[in-house]
Amino acid sequence: MSPTLRFMLPAVMLSASIEASAQLPMSADSSGARPGTISGIVGDSVNVGISGATVSLAGAPRVDVSADDGAFDLPGVPAGTRVLIARRIGFRPESVTVTVVPDSVVTVRIRLRSTVQQVAPVVITASRVRHVGRLRGFNERRDRGIGRFFTADEIERRNPRLVSDLLRTLPGTRISPMRGQSVITFRGLRCAPLVWLDGTAASVGYLDVDLFPPSTLAGIEVYSGPSTVPAEFTWVRGKADCGVIALWTKMPEMRGRPTIRMSVNELEALLESSQLFTADLVDTPVAADSAHPLAPVFPDSLMRASIGGRVVAEFVVDINGLPNMGTFSAVLSTNSLFTDAVREAVSAARFTPAWRGGKRVRQLVQLPFTFAPPQTPKDSSPGDLRLAERDMPRPSGALRPLTPSGASIVGRG
């Protein structure tokens, strides 16, 4: 195999421990026997699946690529002793001998262990939640605990027929039919609250909240008196004296131009043809741009459940220092929400490009991210942490800016 494919940033090398078992005794005469199946997992030292690994049989055309969870499946394998080969960019190819039994499944687990050129992970702490997107204000006010909030999940769980049915459950709320509308008033007040829709006040007249099917709402805020109304909803003097109801609809996020996806095999071809390089083959590797740092956000639902985990992201940085998101993939991930957080952070980040022979070149990067859950009990050990899907070891050491010898950008939740 070309030396181009043997190392990566971080260069994680393979030291495989194979555990193979068959559903039937592993002895059979391959002459005229019916075929069997080889299936299993390509994973790391703590059994987190590695995606994008090519698994093939020596001397045979059967090939499969491991899924996001590292799973692969090779059906129709002739019975007898076979050599299974696993390859992936950034890893040393490994082979294992398996005995295929007719009409049965041989299960193979390949464990990968980090050995050389270890890079410190980007650590994302959950000391606080940083909200983003169009519901940022909604979530920040919800964190402050003033007012009553209904999230999309809560609305779906309660499944009300009308929005007023949901508001009726709040203490001190009255619903009165008037001229075909459901008019809402709060205890001690004789006037209807000011209704806001997606950040805009309905100042001309009362807006009937039942005009909006509950399933179309991403959130509802209710402030039952002038003393509880946040400054951003007071609008003009007197308009919020009777309280405020703020509705947030489910609007699709704006998306850019479609991204052309690039497969692992296409990346390998670029490496073979010297159109793309790994860190060990450039004079100056890719570095983080401090003006546009990597800053993943700890997913709110996982933070609240004190669930941590990790992601190893793979992507190409072009000659302008921009990440090519068509090449982005998670080599391994303990939770898809962590993958989404890393993907969003990488797309917003910028880098200084790699240099080789006096020219800027494209570099393939593999970068680990660790999501550290908050408020770990003092008497707990690293193995006691609740990690997504599987137990993962905690990172150690302080992080520094991404350099040729190590990567480190602290992203805070």
Residue pairs with C-beta under 8 A, 6 or more apart in sequence:
1 87
1 93
2 271
2 272
4 271
4 272
4 274
4 277
4 278
4 281
5 87
5 89
5 268
5 271
5 272
6 92
7 13
7 90
7 116
7 117
7 278
7 279
7 280
8 89
8 90
8 91
8 278
8 279
8 364
8 366
9 117
9 119
9 278
9 279
9 285
9 286
9 363
9 364
9 365
9 366
9 367
9 407
10 114
10 117
10 118
10 119
10 366
10 367
10 368
10 407
11 90
11 116
11 117
11 278
11 279
11 280
12 90
12 91
12 112
12 114
12 115
12 312
12 366
13 91
13 92
13 113
13 114
13 115
13 116
14 91
14 92
14 93
14 94
14 112
14 113
15 112
15 113
15 115
16 86
16 94
16 96
16 110
16 111
16 112
16 113
17 110
17 111
17 113
18 96
18 108
18 109
18 110
18 111
19 108
19 109
19 111
20 40
20 96
20 98
20 106
20 107
20 108
20 109
21 106
21 107
22 99
22 101
22 104
22 105
22 106
22 107
23 101
23 104
23 105
23 107
24 101
24 103
24 104
25 101
26 99
26 101
26 106
27 99
27 101
28 79
28 80
28 99
28 100
28 101
28 102
29 79
30 78
30 79
30 80
33 78
33 79
33 80
33 102
34 79
34 102
34 103
35 75
35 76
35 77
35 78
35 79
35 100
35 102
36 77
36 79
36 100
36 101
36 102
36 103
36 104
36 105
36 106
37 73
37 74
37 75
37 76
37 77
37 100
37 104
37 105
37 106
38 57
38 73
38 74
38 77
38 82
38 84
38 98
38 100
38 105
38 106
38 108
39 71
39 72
39 73
39 74
39 105
39 106
39 107
39 108
40 71
40 72
40 107
40 108
40 109
40 110
41 47
41 49
41 66
41 69
41 70
41 71
41 72
41 108
41 109
41 110
42 49
42 50
42 53
42 55
42 66
42 70
42 72
42 86
42 88
42 110
42 112
43 49
43 50
43 70
43 109
43 110
43 111
43 112
43 332
44 50
44 111
44 112
44 113
44 114
44 332
45 111
45 112
45 113
45 114
46 390
46 391
46 392
46 393
47 109
47 111
47 390
48 70
48 310
48 332
48 333
48 334
48 389
48 390
48 392
49 66
49 67
49 68
49 69
49 70
49 71
49 332
50 66
50 70
50 88
50 91
50 112
50 331
50 332
51 66
51 67
51 68
51 69
51 70
51 329
51 330
51 331
51 332
51 333
52 65
52 66
52 88
52 89
52 264
52 314
52 329
52 331
53 65
53 66
53 70
53 72
53 86
53 87
53 88
53 91
54 63
54 64
54 65
54 86
54 87
54 88
54 264
54 265
55 63
55 64
55 65
55 66
55 72
55 74
55 84
55 85
55 86
56 62
56 63
56 64
56 84
56 85
56 87
57 74
57 77
57 82
57 83
57 84
57 85
58 82
58 83
58 84
58 85
58 95
59 83
60 77
60 78
60 82
62 74
62 76
62 77
64 72
64 73
64 74
65 72
65 264
66 72
68 330
68 333
68 336
70 332
74 84
77 100
78 100
79 100
79 101
79 102
80 99
80 100
81 97
81 98
81 99
81 100
82 97
82 98
82 99
82 100
83 95
83 96
83 97
83 98
84 95
84 96
84 97
84 98
84 108
85 93
85 94
85 95
86 93
86 94
86 95
86 96
86 110
87 93
88 264
88 331
89 264
89 267
89 268
89 271
89 314
89 364
90 278
90 314
90 331
90 366
91 112
94 110
96 108
96 110
98 106
98 108
99 106
100 106
117 280
119 367
119 368
119 406
119 407
120 395
120 397
120 399
120 400
120 406
120 407
120 408
121 310
121 368
121 369
121 370
121 395
121 399
121 407
121 408
122 294
122 296
122 367
122 368
122 369
122 370
122 399
122 407
122 408
122 409
122 410
122 411
123 369
123 370
123 372
123 395
123 399
123 408
123 410
123 411
124 296
124 297
124 298
124 341
124 369
124 370
124 371
124 372
124 410
124 411
124 412
124 413
125 298
125 372
125 374
125 410
125 412
125 413
126 298
126 303
126 308
126 371
126 372
126 373
126 374
126 413
127 374
127 412
127 413
128 412
128 413
129 139
129 143
129 297
129 298
129 300
129 303
129 413
130 297
130 412
130 413
131 139
131 140
131 143
131 300
132 297
133 253
134 198
134 248
134 251
135 218
135 219
135 248
137 199
137 232
138 149
138 218
138 219
138 221
138 246
138 248
139 300
141 147
141 149
141 221
141 230
142 149
142 151
142 221
146 223
146 228
146 230
147 221
147 222
147 223
147 228
147 230
148 170
148 221
148 222
148 223
148 224
149 219
149 220
149 221
149 222
150 166
150 217
150 219
150 220
150 222
151 218
151 219
152 217
152 218
152 219
152 250
155 166
155 214
155 215
155 217
155 220
156 215
158 166
159 214
160 166
160 214
161 214
162 182
162 210
162 214
163 209
163 210
163 212
163 214
163 217
163 220
163 247
164 175
164 182
164 184
164 209
164 210
166 214
166 220
167 173
167 175
167 184
167 209
167 220
167 222
167 245
168 175
170 222
170 224
171 187
172 186
172 187
172 188
172 224
173 184
173 185
173 186
173 187
173 222
173 224
174 184
174 185
174 186
174 187
175 182
175 183
175 184
176 182
176 183
176 184
176 185
177 183
181 206
181 208
181 210
182 208
182 209
182 210
183 192
183 206
183 208
184 192
184 193
184 209
184 245
185 191
185 192
185 193
185 242
186 193
186 224
186 225
186 242
186 243
187 224
188 225
189 225
189 242
189 243
191 241
191 242
192 206
192 242
193 223
193 224
193 240
193 242
193 243
193 244
193 245
194 201
194 202
194 203
194 233
194 235
194 239
194 240
194 242
194 243
194 244
194 245
195 201
195 202
195 206
195 207
195 209
195 244
195 245
195 246
195 247
196 202
196 233
196 244
196 245
196 246
196 247
197 207
197 246
197 247
197 249
198 247
198 248
198 249
198 251
201 233
201 235
201 239
203 235
203 236
203 239
209 245
209 247
212 247
212 249
216 249
216 250
217 247
217 248
217 249
217 250
218 248
218 249
218 250
218 251
219 247
219 248
220 245
220 246
220 247
220 248
221 244
221 245
221 246
221 248
222 243
222 244
222 245
222 246
223 229
223 230
223 233
223 240
223 243
223 244
223 245
224 243
225 243
226 240
226 241
226 242
226 243
228 243
229 240
229 243
229 244
233 240
233 244
233 246
234 240
259 325
259 326
260 326
261 326
262 316
262 324
262 326
262 327
264 329
267 276
267 316
267 327
267 364
270 276
270 362
271 277
271 278
271 364
275 362
276 316
276 361
276 362
276 363
276 364
277 354
277 356
277 361
277 362
277 363
277 364
278 363
278 364
279 285
279 286
279 354
279 363
279 365
279 404
281 356
282 354
282 355
282 356
282 361
282 363
283 355
283 356
283 357
284 354
284 355
284 356
284 404
285 354
285 363
285 404
286 317
286 321
286 351
286 352
286 353
286 354
286 363
286 365
286 402
287 351
287 352
287 401
287 402
287 403
287 404
288 294
288 349
288 351
288 352
288 401
288 402
288 407
288 409
289 321
289 349
289 350
289 351
289 352
290 401
291 350
292 348
292 349
292 350
293 349
293 409
293 411
294 345
294 346
294 349
294 367
294 409
294 411
295 345
295 348
295 349
295 409
295 411
295 412
296 341
296 342
296 344
296 345
296 369
296 371
296 411
297 341
297 344
297 345
297 411
297 413
298 341
298 371
298 413
299 335
299 337
299 338
299 340
299 341
301 337
302 308
302 309
302 335
302 337
302 338
302 371
302 373
302 388
303 373
303 374
303 413
305 386
306 373
306 374
306 375
306 386
307 335
307 373
307 386
307 387
307 388
308 370
308 371
308 372
308 373
308 385
308 386
308 387
308 388
308 392
309 333
309 334
309 335
309 338
309 370
309 371
309 387
309 388
309 389
309 392
310 332
310 333
310 334
310 338
310 368
310 369
310 370
310 371
310 392
311 330
311 332
311 333
311 334
311 338
311 339
311 342
311 368
311 369
311 371
312 330
312 331
312 332
312 333
312 366
312 367
312 368
312 369
313 328
313 329
313 330
313 331
313 342
313 343
313 346
313 365
313 366
313 367
313 368
313 369
314 327
314 328
314 329
314 330
314 331
314 364
314 365
314 366
315 323
315 324
315 325
315 327
315 328
315 329
315 346
315 364
315 365
316 323
316 324
316 327
316 362
316 363
316 364
316 365
317 323
317 324
317 351
317 353
317 354
317 362
317 363
317 365
318 324
318 353
318 362
319 353
319 360
319 361
319 362
320 353
320 360
321 350
321 351
321 352
321 353
322 350
322 351
323 346
323 347
323 349
323 351
324 362
325 343
325 346
325 347
327 364
328 343
328 346
328 347
330 339
330 342
331 366
333 339
334 387
334 388
334 389
334 390
334 392
335 388
335 389
338 369
338 371
338 388
341 371
342 369
345 411
351 402
353 360
353 361
353 362
353 363
354 360
354 361
354 362
354 363
355 361
367 402
367 407
368 407
369 411
370 392
370 394
370 395
372 394
372 395
373 385
373 386
373 387
376 384
376 385
377 384
382 393
382 394
383 391
383 393
385 391
385 392
385 394
398 408
399 408
399 409
399 410
400 406
400 408
401 408
401 409
402 408
402 409
